Amino acid sequence: MFTVACSQHTSTPPANQPAGNSSGSNGVRGTLDPAKVAALQQRCDGGDPMGCFDLGVMYNNGTGAVKDKAHAAALFLKACERGNVPGCHNHGNIYIAGDGVGKDEARARVSFTKACDGGLAQACYNLGVLYEEGAGGERDAKRAAQLYQSACDEGDPAGCSNLGVLYETGKDVAQDPGRAVALYRKGCEGGHANGCANLGIMYRTGKGVSQDDARAVALYWQGCDGGSGIGCFNLGVLHEAGNTVTKDVDAATRLYQKACDTDYPMGCYNLGLLYANGSGVAKNLGRALGLYRRGCDGGVAISCSNLGLMYATGNGVAQDTALAQRLFTAACDAANAASCNNLGVMYANGVGVGADAAAAKKFRDRACQLGSKTACQAH
């Protein structure tokens, strides 16, 4: 018999903000301006870095010129090579996004390094993200911390918030909740939504600061209103449970949806649970299926597990045991106990795979090690 992954809703720890994707000046799309394009091209050809940069912005944003990210990248590179720091940064951003060019994080590292050395705080932040994640080169969390500190000192609130994550978790730096609180506060005061949400988590848990539920809720709202999926998600958890706020499943549904739409996949998963169980909303397995898929695609193992269970049993979708096996495998690899046990069931009974007692035992042993009582009792 298949087992359902644990469906308890929990607040999540703070998460790093991904590398930025700003693109310089924010022009408004309008009619083509060939005269301006020609004038800037002449300046660029004559060695003027600002001519190259401004022309790159036009092509990047599709403002006065037909949008062409690859051409914009080439122009930003020319500007960068001539000492224009924002050109270096924008060149890196295009290659981080892989928008119109092949994604190339190693190339982005080079450009962000030049921009950071030139004093651009956001470039230091973006470079820190690459070092922390090991994207485009070696992983070096200590170097990431230095870069986040530089960004924070130069006024980039995201740098403060990400440095706070490192000090809260003790990730390659000495754990210091008090310093994390100070950094989250600085990030929040600077307008970084995740900084506000993460500071709320500290007040909620009493880490590095006196526990204060009311302050936590206020900070979650500040973060959520600013676009933080973490803030919206944690508010959803509180409203669903009626914990420190009035129970309001309708509000929880809206908050989970907002978190999901803000690319915070746990929001997709929790909303999927509501629709799968008909908890406070009309039961809708098709909606649950789509939300579980979004959560799974975002790396939430329990969402992959629940999605696999729907395919394994044909609940709300055409049965597909081969797909279920792949989903359970992905979730098991991410240490989801229910999925490991479900793989054991599949191999024990030859469901979607060839019957294999040794494989069944291997997956059940793994599930038991991860805390599945059902798997442990199967021995």
C-alpha positions in Angstrom: 0.0 0.0 0.0 1.3 3.4 -0.9 1.9 6.0 1.8 1.1 9.7 1.7 4.0 12.1 2.4 3.6 14.0 5.7 1.4 17.0 5.0 2.1 19.2 8.0 2.4 22.9 7.1 5.5 24.5 8.6 7.1 27.9 8.3 10.3 27.7 6.4 13.8 29.1 7.1 15.0 32.1 5.2 16.2 31.6 1.7 18.7 33.6 -0.4 17.4 36.0 -3.0 18.5 34.8 -6.5 20.9 36.9 -8.5 19.4 40.1 -9.8 18.4 40.6 -13.4 18.3 44.4 -13.6 19.1 45.9 -17.0 20.2 49.4 -16.5 17.9 52.3 -17.5 14.2 51.6 -17.5 13.0 53.2 -20.8 9.4 53.0 -21.9 8.7 51.0 -25.0 7.7 53.3 -27.8 8.3 54.1 -31.5 11.6 53.4 -33.1 14.2 56.2 -33.0 16.7 55.5 -35.8 18.3 58.9 -35.4 19.1 58.3 -31.8 20.4 54.8 -32.6 22.7 56.1 -35.3 24.0 58.9 -33.0 24.8 56.5 -30.2 26.3 54.0 -32.6 28.6 56.7 -33.9 29.6 57.6 -30.3 30.2 54.0 -29.5 32.3 53.4 -32.6 34.3 56.5 -31.6 35.3 54.9 -28.3 32.7 56.5 -26.0 31.7 53.9 -23.4 28.5 55.7 -22.5 27.4 55.7 -26.2 27.8 51.9 -26.1 26.0 51.6 -22.8 23.1 53.8 -23.7 22.6 52.0 -27.0 22.8 48.7 -25.2 20.0 49.8 -22.9 17.9 50.7 -25.9 18.3 47.2 -27.5 18.0 45.5 -24.1 14.7 47.2 -23.3 13.3 47.5 -26.8 13.1 51.3 -26.3 13.6 53.2 -29.5 15.1 50.1 -31.1 14.0 46.6 -31.8 14.7 44.5 -28.7 17.8 42.4 -29.3 19.4 41.0 -26.1 22.4 39.5 -27.9 23.3 42.8 -29.5 22.7 44.5 -26.1 25.1 42.1 -24.5 27.8 42.9 -27.1 27.3 46.6 -26.6 27.4 46.3 -22.8 30.7 44.3 -23.2 32.2 47.1 -25.3 31.2 49.6 -22.6 32.6 47.4 -19.9 35.9 46.9 -21.7 36.2 50.7 -21.9 35.7 51.1 -18.1 31.9 51.5 -17.8 31.0 49.7 -14.6 27.2 49.5 -15.2 28.0 48.0 -18.6 29.9 45.2 -16.9 27.0 44.6 -14.6 24.4 44.5 -17.3 26.5 42.2 -19.4 26.7 39.8 -16.5 22.9 40.0 -15.9 22.1 39.1 -19.5 24.3 36.0 -19.2 22.9 35.0 -15.8 19.3 35.1 -17.3 20.3 33.4 -20.6 17.8 35.8 -22.2 18.6 36.0 -25.9 22.0 34.5 -25.3 23.2 31.1 -23.9 23.2 31.1 -20.2 26.8 31.4 -19.1 27.4 31.8 -15.4 31.2 31.7 -15.7 31.1 34.6 -18.1 28.7 36.4 -15.8 31.3 35.9 -12.9 33.9 37.8 -14.9 31.7 40.7 -15.7 30.3 40.9 -12.1 33.8 40.8 -10.7 34.7 43.9 -12.8 31.6 45.7 -11.8 32.1 44.8 -8.1 35.7 45.9 -8.2 34.4 49.1 -9.7 32.3 49.8 -6.7 28.8 48.6 -7.8 27.1 47.1 -4.8 24.5 45.0 -6.7 27.3 43.4 -8.7 29.0 42.4 -5.5 25.7 40.9 -4.3 25.2 39.0 -7.6 28.7 37.7 -7.5 28.2 36.6 -3.9 25.2 34.5 -5.0 27.3 32.8 -7.7 30.1 32.0 -5.2 27.6 30.8 -2.6 25.9 28.5 -5.1 29.0 27.4 -6.9 27.5 28.6 -10.2 29.9 29.3 -13.0 32.9 28.2 -10.9 34.0 27.1 -7.5 31.8 27.3 -4.5 33.2 29.5 -1.8 30.8 30.6 1.0 33.5 32.6 2.8 34.1 34.6 -0.4 30.3 35.0 -0.7 30.1 36.4 2.8 32.8 38.9 2.0 30.9 40.0 -1.2 27.6 40.2 0.6 29.3 42.4 3.3 30.7 44.7 0.6 27.3 44.9 -1.0 25.6 45.6 2.3 28.2 48.3 3.3 27.7 50.0 -0.1 23.9 50.2 0.5 22.5 47.1 -1.3 19.9 45.6 1.1 19.8 42.2 -0.6 23.5 41.8 0.4 22.6 42.5 4.0 19.8 40.0 3.9 21.8 37.2 2.4 24.7 37.8 4.8 22.1 37.5 7.5 21.1 34.0 6.2 24.7 32.9 6.5 25.0 34.1 10.1 21.7 32.7 11.1 22.4 29.2 9.7 26.2 29.2 10.5 26.8 28.4 6.8 30.6 28.5 6.6 30.7 31.4 9.1 30.4 31.4 12.9 26.7 31.2 13.7 25.5 34.5 15.2 21.7 35.0 15.5 22.1 38.4 16.9 24.2 39.6 14.0 21.7 37.9 11.6 18.9 40.0 13.2 20.8 43.2 12.7 21.5 42.3 9.1 17.9 41.4 8.3 16.8 44.6 9.9 19.2 46.6 7.8 18.0 44.7 4.7 14.3 45.3 5.6 14.8 49.0 6.3 16.5 49.2 2.9 13.4 47.8 1.2 14.4 44.2 0.8 11.2 42.2 1.2 12.9 38.9 2.1 14.9 40.7 4.7 11.6 41.7 6.4 10.2 38.2 6.1 13.4 36.6 7.5 13.4 39.2 10.4 9.8 38.1 11.1 11.0 34.5 11.4 13.5 35.6 14.0 10.8 37.3 16.0 8.5 34.3 15.6 11.1 31.9 16.9 12.9 34.2 19.3 16.3 33.6 17.7 18.7 36.5 18.4 15.8 38.7 19.6 12.9 38.5 22.2 10.1 36.4 20.8 7.2 38.6 19.6 4.4 37.1 17.5 2.8 40.5 16.7 6.0 41.9 15.4 6.6 38.7 13.4 3.2 39.0 11.7 3.7 42.7 10.9 7.1 41.8 9.3 5.6 38.9 7.3 3.0 41.4 6.0 5.7 43.9 5.2 7.6 41.3 3.3 4.6 39.8 1.5 3.4 43.2 0.4 6.9 43.8 -0.9 6.9 40.7 -3.0 8.5 38.1 -0.6 7.1 34.6 -1.2 8.5 33.6 2.2 6.4 36.3 3.9 3.2 35.4 2.1 3.7 31.7 2.8 4.3 32.1 6.5 1.2 34.3 6.8 -0.7 31.6 5.0 0.4 29.0 7.5 -0.7 31.2 10.4 -4.1 32.0 8.8 -4.8 28.4 8.0 -4.0 27.2 11.5 -5.4 30.2 13.3 -2.1 30.6 15.0 -1.5 34.1 16.5 -4.1 35.4 13.9 -7.8 34.7 13.4 -8.3 31.4 11.5 -9.1 32.3 7.9 -8.7 29.6 5.2 -9.8 32.0 2.5 -7.0 34.4 3.4 -4.6 31.4 3.6 -5.6 30.4 0.1 -4.9 33.8 -1.3 -1.6 34.0 0.5 -0.4 30.6 -0.7 -1.4 31.6 -4.2 0.6 34.8 -3.9 3.6 32.9 -2.6 3.3 30.4 -5.4 3.0 33.2 -8.0 6.1 34.8 -6.4 8.1 31.7 -7.3 8.0 30.3 -3.7 7.2 26.7 -4.4 6.1 25.7 -0.9 3.2 28.0 -1.4 2.2 25.9 -4.5 2.5 22.7 -2.4 0.4 24.0 0.5 -2.3 25.3 -1.8 -2.3 22.0 -3.6 -3.0 20.3 -0.3 -6.0 22.5 0.4 -7.5 21.6 -3.0 -6.6 17.9 -2.7 -8.3 17.6 0.6 -11.1 20.1 0.1 -9.9 22.0 3.2 -11.7 25.3 3.2 -12.0 25.2 -0.6 -14.0 23.1 -3.0 -12.1 19.9 -3.6 -10.4 20.0 -7.0 -7.9 17.3 -7.8 -7.0 18.8 -11.2 -6.0 22.0 -9.5 -4.1 20.1 -6.8 -2.3 18.2 -9.6 -1.1 21.4 -11.2 0.0 23.0 -8.0 1.9 19.9 -6.9 3.6 19.9 -10.3 4.7 23.6 -9.7 5.9 22.7 -6.3 7.8 19.7 -7.6 9.4 21.7 -10.4 10.5 24.2 -7.8 12.4 21.5 -5.9 9.9 20.7 -3.1 10.4 17.0 -2.5 7.1 16.4 -0.7 5.3 18.0 -3.6 7.0 15.5 -6.0 5.9 12.7 -3.6 2.3 13.7 -3.6 2.3 14.2 -7.3 3.7 10.7 -7.7 1.0 9.3 -5.5 -1.7 10.8 -7.7 -0.1 9.2 -10.8 0.5 5.9 -9.0 -3.1 5.5 -7.9 -4.8 7.3 -10.8 -6.4 9.7 -8.4 -7.6 12.7 -10.4 -5.4 11.9 -13.4 -4.8 9.0 -15.8 -2.7 6.4 -14.0 1.0 6.4 -15.0 3.1 4.2 -12.9 6.3 4.9 -14.9 5.9 8.7 -14.2 5.1 7.9 -10.6 8.3 5.9 -10.3 10.4 8.8 -11.6 8.7 11.3 -9.2 9.1 9.0 -6.2 12.8 8.5 -7.2 13.4 12.3 -7.4 11.7 12.8 -4.0 13.5 9.9 -2.4 16.8 11.2 -3.6 15.9 14.4 -1.8 15.3 12.4 1.5 11.5 12.2 1.4 10.7 9.1 3.4 7.3 8.4 2.0 8.6 8.3 -1.5 11.4 5.9 -0.6 8.8 3.6 1.0 6.5 3.9 -2.1 9.4 2.9 -4.3 9.8 -0.1 -2.0 6.1 -0.9 -2.5 6.4 -0.7 -6.3 9.5 -3.0 -6.4 7.9 -5.4 -3.9 4.7 -5.8 -6.0 6.1 -5.2 -9.5 4.0 -2.1 -10.0 5.4 -0.1 -12.9 8.7 -1.8 -12.5 9.9 -5.4 -12.5 9.5 -7.1 -9.1 12.8 -6.9 -7.3 12.9 -7.9 -3.6 16.4 -6.6 -3.1 15.4 -3.2 -4.5 12.3 -3.2 -2.4 14.3 -3.8 0.7 16.9 -1.1 -0.2 14.2 1.5 -0.5 12.3 0.5 2.6 15.5 0.5 4.6 16.2 4.0 3.3 12.6 5.1 4.2 13.0 3.6 7.7 16.3 5.5 8.2 14.4 8.6 7.2 11.8 8.0 9.8 9.0 6.2 8.0 7.2 4.0 10.7 5.4 2.2 7.9 8.7 1.2 6.3 10.2 0.1 9.6 7.2 -2.0 10.3 7.4 -3.7 6.9 10.7 -5.5 8.0 
